[in-house]
Amino acid sequence: MHRAAHLSLVAVVVVAAGCDPPTFAVSVPFRGVVGDADFACGQAIAGLGSTGAAATPRDFRFYVHGVTVTTASGEQPLTLDDDDFQHDGIALLDFEDGSAACETGSPLVHDAITGTIPVDEAVTGVAFTVGVPEAQNHLDAATAEAPLNVPSMWWSWAGGYKFMKLDVLVGDDQREAFFHHGATTCEGTPEAGFSCAFGNSGRYALDVDPAAQAIAVDLGALYAGIDLDAELAEGDFIRGCMAFSGDPQCPAMFGALGLGFEGAAAPTTAQSVFRVVDP
């Protein structure tokens, strides 16, 4: 789902109080997609995974931080607007609208990153890191400020946040299949701090003109390498990947993001989840 209002780079001077220099507004649109179709709660998906399973989307959200844009002057940090989906340099992209099978979500959708840059120049590229910075990753979702106050994005067993949450229901019997990933093998306490053996954050840079294009995030690409129709292997308790140690379906799903699983080398093929599309 995407909104036409997000499909422009707004070159508006924001005059700050005092002697602060002017800044210029930028909006970078994102689209949740399944192949060539827009993601929509309750809409049937055909041909998901390596065997072409039928599925129904249930959730699709992820955090990003460290957003920069490229202009004629070079790479510029994007100072994010402050709202319910963006704060302290972190943004939550949220494509579900709480309808149909997406009952764990909310009616609010956030499908663009907005902020300001210090130069009045056209944007030709965007870069971002998927995940939550280590300094904020172990906050308490019950007391944290938005967008880190979403309980369903808190990963209690890992002591941190789900960087990406993607859920579908598969087949006539509506079997759940997940992709939840974040920092794993974490140790510590809120008082003493945490450390994680595997950060599992990926950084992505795309040549994109946000005035005329959007960044597509492809649910289908994440599931492409796994068999959603197969019976679970011995010792595997969930369909898909929740980043448990030894999970047999995680390497393919991490690989779609260009990541190695549990310290393995990153795949030699390029990530397939993010791409640039016309609106």
C-alpha atoms as one frame of an Amber mdcrd trajectory, in Angstrom:
protein
   0.000   0.000   0.000   1.345   3.419  -0.810   0.064   6.937  -0.900   0.537
   9.235  -3.858   1.212  12.077  -1.467   4.527  10.463  -0.592   5.805  10.325
  -4.165   7.594  13.629  -4.204  10.723  15.287  -2.989   9.480  18.444  -1.364
  12.044  21.213  -1.798  10.591  23.479   0.832  12.814  25.680   2.951  12.175
  25.119   6.637  13.182  28.329   8.400  14.408  27.539  11.873  14.333  29.935
  14.776  17.369  32.063  15.503  20.430  31.690  13.306  20.032  28.058  12.364
  20.708  27.386   8.670  17.770  26.446   6.414  16.888  22.820   5.806  15.053
  21.145   2.948  12.335  18.520   3.249  12.697  15.042   1.731  10.168  12.206
   1.493  11.349   8.726   0.474   8.409   6.433  -0.418   8.448   2.686   0.258
   6.082   0.023  -1.096   5.379  -3.330   0.476   5.019  -5.763  -2.424   4.703
  -9.450  -3.262   6.440  -9.704  -6.602   4.707  -7.114  -8.765   1.582  -6.776
  -6.578   1.155  -4.429  -3.628   1.032  -5.965  -0.170  -2.495  -5.903   1.241
  -3.898  -7.487   4.397  -6.250 -10.353   3.550  -5.344 -10.481  -0.136  -4.507
 -14.004  -1.303  -0.949 -14.593  -2.473  -0.279 -17.243  -5.099   3.083 -18.804
  -5.789   4.916 -18.072  -2.529   8.117 -19.922  -1.716   9.981 -22.552  -3.718
   6.849 -24.662  -4.332   4.428 -21.832  -5.121   2.323 -22.087  -1.973  -0.887
 -20.135  -1.469  -0.722 -17.696   1.430  -2.447 -14.781   3.143  -0.405 -11.872
   4.527  -0.688 -11.164   8.240   2.022  -8.615   9.146   4.819  -6.642   7.436
   6.903  -4.147   9.426  10.562  -3.264   9.897  12.827  -0.707  11.559  15.497
   1.374   9.820  18.068   3.845  11.079  21.144   5.694   9.843  19.268   7.010
   6.798  21.317   9.064   4.340  20.606  10.452   0.892  22.895  11.258  -2.007
  22.833  14.629  -3.764  25.203  16.498  -6.067  27.198  17.517  -2.977  27.601
  13.901  -1.821  26.071  11.850   0.976  23.813  13.788   3.342  22.417  12.561
   6.684  18.620  12.658   6.711  17.346  14.232   9.920  14.108  12.345  10.458
  10.877  14.110  11.271   9.621  13.385  14.785   6.258  11.592  14.937   4.666
   8.314  16.035   6.690   6.333  13.473   9.974   8.257  13.571  12.051   9.401
  16.526  15.688   9.717  17.543  16.938   8.629  14.112  14.828   5.432  13.991
  11.856   4.857  11.678   9.289   2.056  11.627   7.995   1.178   8.141   4.569
  -0.416   8.564   2.605  -1.781   5.596  -0.204  -3.569   7.470  -3.421  -1.722
   8.317  -4.933  -3.973  11.003  -7.619  -5.333   8.666  -8.494  -8.919   7.706
  -5.770 -11.336   8.875  -3.584  -8.483  10.154  -5.442  -8.380  13.466  -2.236
  -7.918  15.493  -1.550  -4.594  13.768  -3.199  -1.183  13.738  -5.082   0.919
  11.157  -2.122   3.294  10.807   0.253   2.759   7.893   3.695   4.320   7.510
   5.132   3.881   4.026   7.542   6.804   3.657  10.589   8.095   5.507  10.452
  11.859   5.885  13.051  14.315   7.093  15.316  17.194   6.151  18.747  17.723
   4.612  21.001  20.800   4.692  21.202  21.363   0.910  18.635  22.341  -1.723
  19.587  19.605  -4.188  17.787  16.731  -5.880  18.143  13.336  -4.239  19.608
  10.575  -6.408  20.171   7.821  -3.860  19.133   6.539  -0.438  20.937   4.326
   2.080  19.639   2.852   5.341  20.346   0.147   7.896  17.606  -2.339   8.752
  17.350  -2.769  12.490  17.600  -0.868  15.754  20.919   0.605  16.951  22.552
  -1.384  19.730  22.186   1.510  22.177  18.391   1.414  21.821  17.868  -2.241
  21.012  17.421  -3.356  24.610  14.984  -0.726  25.816  11.688  -1.802  27.364
   8.889  -1.564  24.796   6.451  -0.849  27.633   8.195   2.430  28.502  10.131
   3.360  25.345   9.104   6.255  23.127   7.552   5.662  19.716   8.348   3.924
  17.440  10.017   1.543  19.925   6.827   1.219  21.976   5.170  -1.436  19.792
   4.780  -4.620  21.887   4.545  -6.927  18.871   7.940  -5.677  17.679   9.595
  -6.584  21.004  11.470  -9.887  21.012  11.353 -10.980  24.645  13.437 -14.121
  24.307  16.255 -12.234  22.578  16.140  -9.219  24.878  15.656  -6.779  22.014
  13.519  -5.745  19.072  12.455  -7.599  15.969  14.205  -5.701  13.211  11.764
  -7.095  10.662   8.429  -8.824  11.286   6.821 -10.647   8.389   4.007 -13.162
   8.964   1.820 -15.092   6.521  -0.783 -17.851   6.755  -0.141 -20.721   4.348
  -2.522 -23.148   2.644  -6.119 -24.084   3.323  -5.299 -24.937   6.927  -3.767
 -21.464   7.469  -0.423 -22.630   8.848   1.629 -19.768  10.252   4.955 -18.924
   8.625   7.234 -16.234  10.016  10.260 -14.136   9.328  11.374 -12.431  12.544
  14.954 -11.333  12.738  17.028  -9.195  15.052  20.221  -9.357  17.075  20.645
 -12.841  18.541  22.663 -14.773  21.111  22.336 -11.797  23.449  23.444 -11.834
  27.072  23.080  -9.313  29.866  20.581  -7.417  31.957  18.930  -4.000  31.643
  21.065  -2.771  34.523  24.417  -4.122  33.307  23.767  -3.835  29.591  23.590
  -6.429  26.827  25.932  -7.844  24.231  24.892  -9.873  21.186  27.070 -12.306
  19.264  25.187 -11.674  16.008  24.034  -8.149  15.186  22.188  -9.234  12.013
  21.876  -5.688  10.653  22.200  -5.080   6.930  22.880  -1.773   5.205  21.302
  -1.090   1.821  22.060   1.627  -0.718  19.912   2.214  -3.793  20.070   4.683
  -6.645  16.605   6.199  -6.511  14.864   9.449  -7.382  12.214   9.758  -4.642
  10.435  12.441  -6.647   9.516   9.837  -9.268  10.283   6.392  -7.796   9.760
   4.290  -4.678  11.727   1.588  -2.855   9.880  -1.732  -3.053  10.250  -4.225
  -0.200   9.426  -7.669  -1.542   7.810 -10.187   0.800   7.998 -12.770  -1.979
  11.784 -12.486  -2.211  12.174 -13.275   1.485  10.229 -16.534   1.184  11.500
 -17.487  -2.278  14.141 -19.933  -1.077  12.070 -22.019   1.343   9.407 -24.698
   0.905   6.286 -23.545   2.724   4.420 -26.775   1.878   6.957 -29.143   3.430
   6.536 -30.775   6.796   8.776 -29.296   9.458  12.126 -30.981   9.852  12.907
 -32.777  13.105  13.787 -30.194  15.732  12.248 -27.334  13.733   9.258 -25.914
  15.580   8.153 -23.053  13.327   7.680 -22.603   9.594   9.962 -19.875   8.327
  12.675 -18.223  10.416  12.703 -16.707  13.881  16.516 -16.794  14.052  16.748
 -19.625  16.564  20.153 -21.266  16.516  20.290 -23.963  13.850  16.964 -23.045
  12.243  17.193 -24.779   8.831  15.121 -22.169   6.948  16.991 -19.120   8.230
  20.037 -19.244   5.896  17.882 -18.807   2.774  15.785 -16.025   4.302  18.804
 -14.185   5.681  20.468 -14.693   2.311  17.655 -12.814   0.561  18.710  -9.805
   2.666  22.358 -10.355   1.777  23.161 -11.587   5.291  24.922 -14.673   6.580
  23.168 -16.602   9.346  24.892 -17.170  12.712  28.213 -15.760  11.574  28.295
 -17.491   8.186  29.738 -15.544   5.290  27.300 -13.298   3.461  26.072 -14.766
   0.160  27.906 -13.797  -2.991  24.626 -12.935  -4.716  23.068  -9.509  -4.209
  20.189  -8.986  -1.818  16.786  -9.415  -3.517  14.372  -7.792  -1.049  14.855
  -4.077  -1.850  14.563  -2.646  -5.343  13.567   0.591  -7.036  10.183   0.782
  -8.788   8.031   3.367 -10.481   4.985   4.387  -8.444
